Amino acid sequence: MAVAEFRTIARCSKTRARAGVLALPHGTVDTPVFMPVGTQATVKGLTPAELEELGAQIVLANTYHLYLRPGAELVAELGGLHRFMAWPRPILTDSGGFQVFSLGFGLEHGVGKIAKIFPAEEAGERPRALGGEHRGEGSPHARLTRIDEDGVSFTSHVDGSPRRLTPETSIRVQEQLGADVILAFDECTSPLASYEYTREALVRTHRWAERCLAARRPTPQALFGIVQGGEYRDLREASARAIGSLPFEGVAIGGSLGKSKADMHRVLDWTIPLLPDAWPRHLLGIGEPEDLFAGVERGVDMFDCVAPTRLGRHGVLYVPTGRLHIANAVYRDDPAPVQADCACYACQHFSRAYLRHLFAANEMLGPRLATIHNLHFLVGLVRAIRDSIVADAFPAFRDRFLSTWRPSGG
Amino acid sequence: MAVAEFRTIARCSKTRARAGVLALPHGTVDTPVFMPVGTQATVKGLTPAELEELGAQIVLANTYHLYLRPGAELVAELGGLHRFMAWPRPILTDSGGFQVFSLGFGLEHGVGKIAKIFPAEEAGERPRALGGEHRGEGSPHARLTRIDEDGVSFTSHVDGSPRRLTPETSIRVQEQLGADVILAFDECTSPLASYEYTREALVRTHRWAERCLAARRPTPQALFGIVQGGEYRDLREASARAIGSLPFEGVAIGGSLGKSKADMHRVLDWTIPLLPDAWPRHLLGIGEPEDLFAGVERGVDMFDCVAPTRLGRHGVLYVPTGRLHIANAVYRDDPAPVQADCACYACQHFSRAYLRHLFAANEMLGPRLATIHNLHFLVGLVRAIRDSIVADAFPAFRDRFLSTWRPSGG
C-alpha cells in the first residue's frame, strides 16, 4: 500500500521542534505547516488560486459536512474532492468524530441542541476557552445524537434525515472523498466529561481505531490515528501508547486539552514523547500564534484552525502585535495597510480605511481581504518557524515574535 | 481644461452602431463598452485584479452612496476613488440624481418608503419591468425626500442625518471622488409621473445642467449631461436638443424608458439622432444582452447594469441560451462548467455541480464565481459586438447571438 512518507530534515537543539517533509499523493508538505480549513470543500471566500498565492500547501476539509452535503458518492462520481474543489495540492479530511463530540455534548448534558451552548456560527467547533479544537467551520445546527459500541446515529442538520457513522463508514466516506490524509473515527469527549466516561470513550476509540485500520482499502491515502484521553494524564499516556502501537502513518492529537493553555502544554508534554518519532503529528484545531509556537516546541508538525478565516470574516486581523479590529474608529482615515511589511494581496493594495469602509458597508470584499491577510499571516508565520528550525534558531525566533505579540483570551 | 477625447473608428453600414475609443485620464476605453457597477467603491465580491482579468475597462461607482459613506472628503484625503479602491483604470460616477428619483418616488405616490415598492435589495434601482435604470447596487432604505428648485433634501439611510444635494454639491462631491467621467445632477422622474410633472422636472433638470457646467472646476474629468423626458416624445426630443447644445463632453440617457422594450427602443430612436455625433452616449442602467444589441444598433456607446452582479449573487448565470439557475436539481451531478466555451476563472476550474453545492451550502465563493462569470459574459459580449462593428458584420453577429438567446421578462 502506498502511504505517506515523512522525513525529518532538521531538529532544534534546545526544544522538541523539528522540520520535516511529508510526501503525499498530491505533493509534498513542508512541516511544521498551518493548514487553512475548507469545511464544505471551500476555504470560506477564497479561490484555490488565492490559497496557492498565500502559500497554503494543504487544506483540511470536514467529512461530516461533506458526507451530508453534497454527499461522498457524488464527490466520488465527480472525480474526488481535489477535482471537485479544484485544489490540486494535498488535502486532509477529519473523520467526523469531532462532530460526534460537538453534537453529543448537548445530549450528554441535557441541552439537546448544541446551538444553545455555542454561538450559532461556532456550532461544531470546540469552545475556544477550553483550548480549542476547531475542526469544522459552519453551522451544523446539531441534533440529538446516540453513541453506541458500533458507531453514532444522528440527525442531519441539512434535511433532518437520520444518519449514521461508524469507523467503517467514516473510512469509506473518506476514501470516496479521496483526501491525501484521512483520520480514524474517534469519540471526542466533552471537556465536562468525568474521568470514568472519558476512559470508557477512550477504550471505545481505541477499538474503533483498529476497525478503521481493518476497514481501509488499498488506496494511496495516509491514515492517521487520533489520541484522546481528555485532560487526564494516565488516559493521554495510555492513548499515545495504544495508538502509537498500531500501523498508522501518522497521528492527530484531539479532544479536550484542558481549561488553559498550560493544560494544553501538559497534554502535549505527556503525549508526544510516547508517539513514534517517525510519524507526523497533527494538533487538531489549534492555531493561535502563541499556540503554534507552544505546539512546535513540543514536537507538533501540523496545525489547522478556523480562527484566521472566522476572525477575518468579522474584521479581526492578525498583526505582529496582536489582533487589529478594523471597525475601530481610529482606522477611519488610516491610509496605511493592515500590516506595513506584509506581502499579501490585501496589504499590497488597500488601506485600513478602505477595509474599514468595506466592513461598515457590509461588502463581501471585506471578509475576503481580511481572510487572505489572516491566512497569509499564519501560513507565513509557520513557514518562518520552519526556517528558524532549519537554521537552529527557533528559540530566538520564538522569543522575538512573542516579545511584541499580545495574545487575546490567553 | 483637459477633457475626454472620443473618436469613432468604425461605423456599421446597416445600423447606427459604431465603435470608438474614449481617452480618459486613467486610460482609454474601447466602445461600445459594458461597465460593471461598484456602488460602494467595490464591485460586489470582486478584487480589482479579477475585474482586470475578466476584461473590465471602466467601472461605475455611485456618488449618492459614497457621499453618505465613507464621505467624499475622506476619499479625497486618501488620494481619491482610484487609490481608495485600488482600481487603476477609468471610473464613472453618477450624480446622485437617480437616487433622488428612487427616494422621491415613495413620497410622490404617498408610499413613504421605497422599500415597500421595490424589494429591499433593489431599493435605489429602477424596477426592471419599466425598462430598468440600475445605477446603484445596495439597499439605501430610502427616506422622505424633498425636491425644490435649488436641490434635494433627504435623510441619510446610513445614520438618519439630514442631507442635501444640489447641482453644485453633486459636482463638488464628484470632483472629490475624482472619477474620469462625472454626470450632471438630474431629477429622474417616476415612471408614474404625469406629462405635466415630467415636463416641469425636465425644465428644472436643464437649469441644473447649466448650473453643473458653471460649477465645475478645471479638472481633467469629463462631464456628461443627462437626457430625461420620460416616455414622452416631445420631452425627450426637447431634452436631447437642450442637453446637446450645452458644452458637455458626452451624454447619458436616463429616466423612465417606458413600460416595454419597444418603448425603450423608441426613446433611443427619438433621442440619439438629435445628440452630437462627437459625444459618447451612455445608456444608464441597461445591460440585459438583448438590450445591449438594441442599444448598440441605435448608437449607444456605454452601458452599466447591476444585473450581472445581482443575478450572480442569486445563482443565476448568463449562458448563450439565456439564464441558467444553478440551484436547479438537474445540475446536482453535472460535471460540465457553467458554459463550455467560456474562458472565465469559474468555468475554467469548476463544475456546475460544485457551484450548485456552494450555493446550497451558502458559501461565499458561490456568489463570487457566479459574479465573475456573469461579468465576463457581458463584458466579453460587448467586446465581441465591438469587434463585429469594426468588421462591419454587426447585424449578422447580432442575429446569430439572438437566434439562440432566450431573454427573460422581455
Interface residues (C-beta under 8 A of the other chain):
Chain A: Q40 A41 T42 K44 G45 L46 T47 P48 A49 H65 R69 P70 L74 E77 L78 G79 F84 M85 A86 G138 R332 D333 P335 Y345 H349 F350 S351 A353 Y354 R356 H357 L358 A360 A361 E363 M364 L365 P367 R368 L369
Chain B: Q40 A41 T42 K44 G45 L46 T47 P48 A49 H65 R69 P70 L74 E77 L78 G79 F84 M85 A86 G138 R332 D333 P335 Y345 H349 F350 S351 A353 Y354 R356 H357 L358 A360 A361 E363 M364 L365 P367 R368 L369
